């Protein structure tokens, strides 16, 4: 590990917003399928917080 922190890119924010919209849409219209959007939503959130 080199100890260098990567900058958060705009694609991380775009991916988060798109997956959040998909997550909310699935909760409203097909709530038994909402978990399909969770991995992308949570991965992009973790990237925004610079954990990975």
Z-matrix of the N, CA and C atoms (Angstrom, degrees):
N
C 1 1.448
C 2 1.520 1 108.90
N 3 1.296 2 115.81 1 130.85
C 4 1.453 3 119.38 2 -176.67
C 5 1.528 4 112.98 3 -93.44
N 6 1.323 5 118.13 4 -5.83
C 7 1.456 6 121.48 5 176.83
C 8 1.511 7 114.15 6 77.64
N 9 1.315 8 117.68 7 8.28
C 10 1.450 9 121.21 8 -178.77
C 11 1.524 10 109.47 9 -91.97
N 12 1.342 11 116.50 10 130.25
C 13 1.462 12 121.63 11 -179.00
C 14 1.520 13 108.47 12 -93.28
N 15 1.324 14 116.04 13 129.05
C 16 1.458 15 121.37 14 -179.53
C 17 1.527 16 109.54 15 -78.06
N 18 1.317 17 116.12 16 142.06
C 19 1.457 18 121.34 17 176.37
C 20 1.526 19 110.08 18 -69.12
N 21 1.308 20 116.11 19 145.81
C 22 1.451 21 120.75 20 176.30
C 23 1.524 22 108.79 21 -77.22
N 24 1.313 23 116.54 22 124.60
C 25 1.457 24 119.72 23 -177.59
C 26 1.525 25 110.45 24 -91.19
N 27 1.317 26 114.52 25 163.11
C 28 1.461 27 119.30 26 179.85
C 29 1.524 28 111.11 27 -68.85
N 30 1.336 29 117.44 28 -24.32
C 31 1.467 30 119.49 29 178.99
C 32 1.534 31 111.09 30 -67.11
N 33 1.338 32 117.35 31 -29.06
C 34 1.461 33 119.95 32 175.60
C 35 1.530 34 110.93 33 -65.24
N 36 1.327 35 116.03 34 -42.06
C 37 1.460 36 119.94 35 178.60
C 38 1.528 37 111.36 36 -67.90
N 39 1.324 38 116.30 37 -40.50
C 40 1.466 39 120.01 38 179.30
C 41 1.523 40 110.22 39 -64.00
N 42 1.329 41 116.59 40 -43.92
C 43 1.465 42 121.08 41 179.02
C 44 1.526 43 110.61 42 -62.86
N 45 1.327 44 117.12 43 -38.27
C 46 1.459 45 120.44 44 178.51
C 47 1.517 46 111.37 45 -64.95
N 48 1.318 47 117.02 46 -46.48
C 49 1.467 48 120.41 47 -178.27
C 50 1.525 49 111.24 48 -65.03
N 51 1.318 50 117.12 49 -43.14
C 52 1.470 51 121.04 50 -179.95
C 53 1.525 52 110.50 51 -64.32
N 54 1.321 53 116.67 52 -44.32
C 55 1.464 54 118.82 53 -179.97
C 56 1.529 55 111.68 54 -70.98
N 57 1.326 56 117.83 55 -29.71
C 58 1.463 57 120.38 56 174.91
C 59 1.524 58 110.91 57 -66.55
N 60 1.322 59 116.64 58 -41.43
C 61 1.467 60 120.66 59 177.14
C 62 1.529 61 110.16 60 -63.70
N 63 1.330 62 116.16 61 -42.63
C 64 1.472 63 119.86 62 177.89
C 65 1.524 64 110.61 63 -64.59
N 66 1.320 65 117.20 64 -40.47
C 67 1.465 66 121.98 65 179.32
C 68 1.528 67 111.15 66 -62.04
N 69 1.321 68 116.65 67 -47.38
C 70 1.468 69 120.55 68 179.75
C 71 1.528 70 110.41 69 -66.75
N 72 1.333 71 117.12 70 -40.82
C 73 1.460 72 120.32 71 177.64
C 74 1.514 73 112.20 72 -61.61
N 75 1.327 74 116.64 73 -41.20
C 76 1.463 75 119.64 74 177.65
C 77 1.524 76 111.30 75 -67.95
N 78 1.316 77 117.39 76 -35.42
C 79 1.469 78 119.34 77 176.90
C 80 1.525 79 111.45 78 -65.01
N 81 1.316 80 116.69 79 -35.25
C 82 1.462 81 120.04 80 -178.14
C 83 1.527 82 111.40 81 -77.90
N 84 1.340 83 116.80 82 -47.08
C 85 1.455 84 119.80 83 -169.69
C 86 1.526 85 115.06 84 -99.11
N 87 1.303 86 118.01 85 -29.39
C 88 1.464 87 120.80 86 -179.15
C 89 1.525 88 108.09 87 -145.65
N 90 1.328 89 115.41 88 71.68
C 91 1.460 90 119.03 89 -170.48
C 92 1.525 91 114.56 90 -65.94
N 93 1.310 92 119.25 91 -14.22
C 94 1.463 93 119.15 92 175.70
C 95 1.532 94 111.35 93 -78.35
N 96 1.340 95 118.15 94 -9.80
C 97 1.468 96 122.27 95 -179.34
C 98 1.524 97 113.05 96 -111.21
N 99 1.321 98 118.59 97 9.69
C 100 1.466 99 120.79 98 -175.10
C 101 1.525 100 112.35 99 -62.23
N 102 1.306 101 117.51 100 -27.80
C 103 1.461 102 121.47 101 -176.41
C 104 1.526 103 112.57 102 -67.18
N 105 1.330 104 118.01 103 -15.62
C 106 1.461 105 120.23 104 178.42
C 107 1.534 106 112.24 105 -66.19
N 108 1.314 107 117.29 106 -29.49
C 109 1.465 108 120.60 107 -179.58
C 110 1.528 109 112.23 108 -89.71
N 111 1.313 110 118.04 109 -9.83
C 112 1.465 111 120.44 110 -175.30
C 113 1.530 112 114.78 111 -64.87
N 114 1.327 113 121.25 112 -44.20
C 115 1.473 114 118.92 113 -178.46
C 116 1.530 115 113.34 114 -60.55
N 117 1.318 116 117.04 115 -42.45
C 118 1.462 117 120.06 116 179.25
C 119 1.524 118 110.86 117 -68.39
N 120 1.317 119 116.60 118 -40.76
C 121 1.462 120 120.99 119 179.11
C 122 1.520 121 111.00 120 -61.60
N 123 1.308 122 117.13 121 -48.88
C 124 1.458 123 120.43 122 -175.96
C 125 1.531 124 112.16 123 -73.35
N 126 1.320 125 117.88 124 -34.59
C 127 1.465 126 120.24 125 177.44
C 128 1.520 127 111.15 126 -65.45
N 129 1.319 128 117.13 127 -43.04
C 130 1.459 129 119.15 128 178.86
C 131 1.525 130 111.02 129 -68.46
N 132 1.317 131 118.28 130 -33.16
C 133 1.464 132 120.69 131 176.58
C 134 1.522 133 111.19 132 -66.09
N 135 1.311 134 116.57 133 -40.58
C 136 1.459 135 121.00 134 178.38
C 137 1.528 136 110.46 135 -66.83
N 138 1.321 137 118.11 136 -36.99
C 139 1.465 138 121.02 137 176.44
C 140 1.528 139 111.16 138 -66.10
N 141 1.332 140 117.42 139 -37.43
C 142 1.455 141 120.75 140 177.75
C 143 1.526 142 110.56 141 -64.55
N 144 1.326 143 117.22 142 -38.76
C 145 1.463 144 121.80 143 178.81
C 146 1.533 145 112.55 144 -78.93
N 147 1.341 146 117.12 145 0.68
C 148 1.466 147 124.57 146 175.72
C 149 1.529 148 112.36 147 61.20
N 150 1.313 149 116.63 148 37.06
C 151 1.458 150 120.72 149 176.03
C 152 1.520 151 109.85 150 -84.43
N 153 1.337 152 116.90 151 -37.25
C 154 1.474 153 120.01 152 173.59
C 155 1.506 154 109.37 153 -120.63
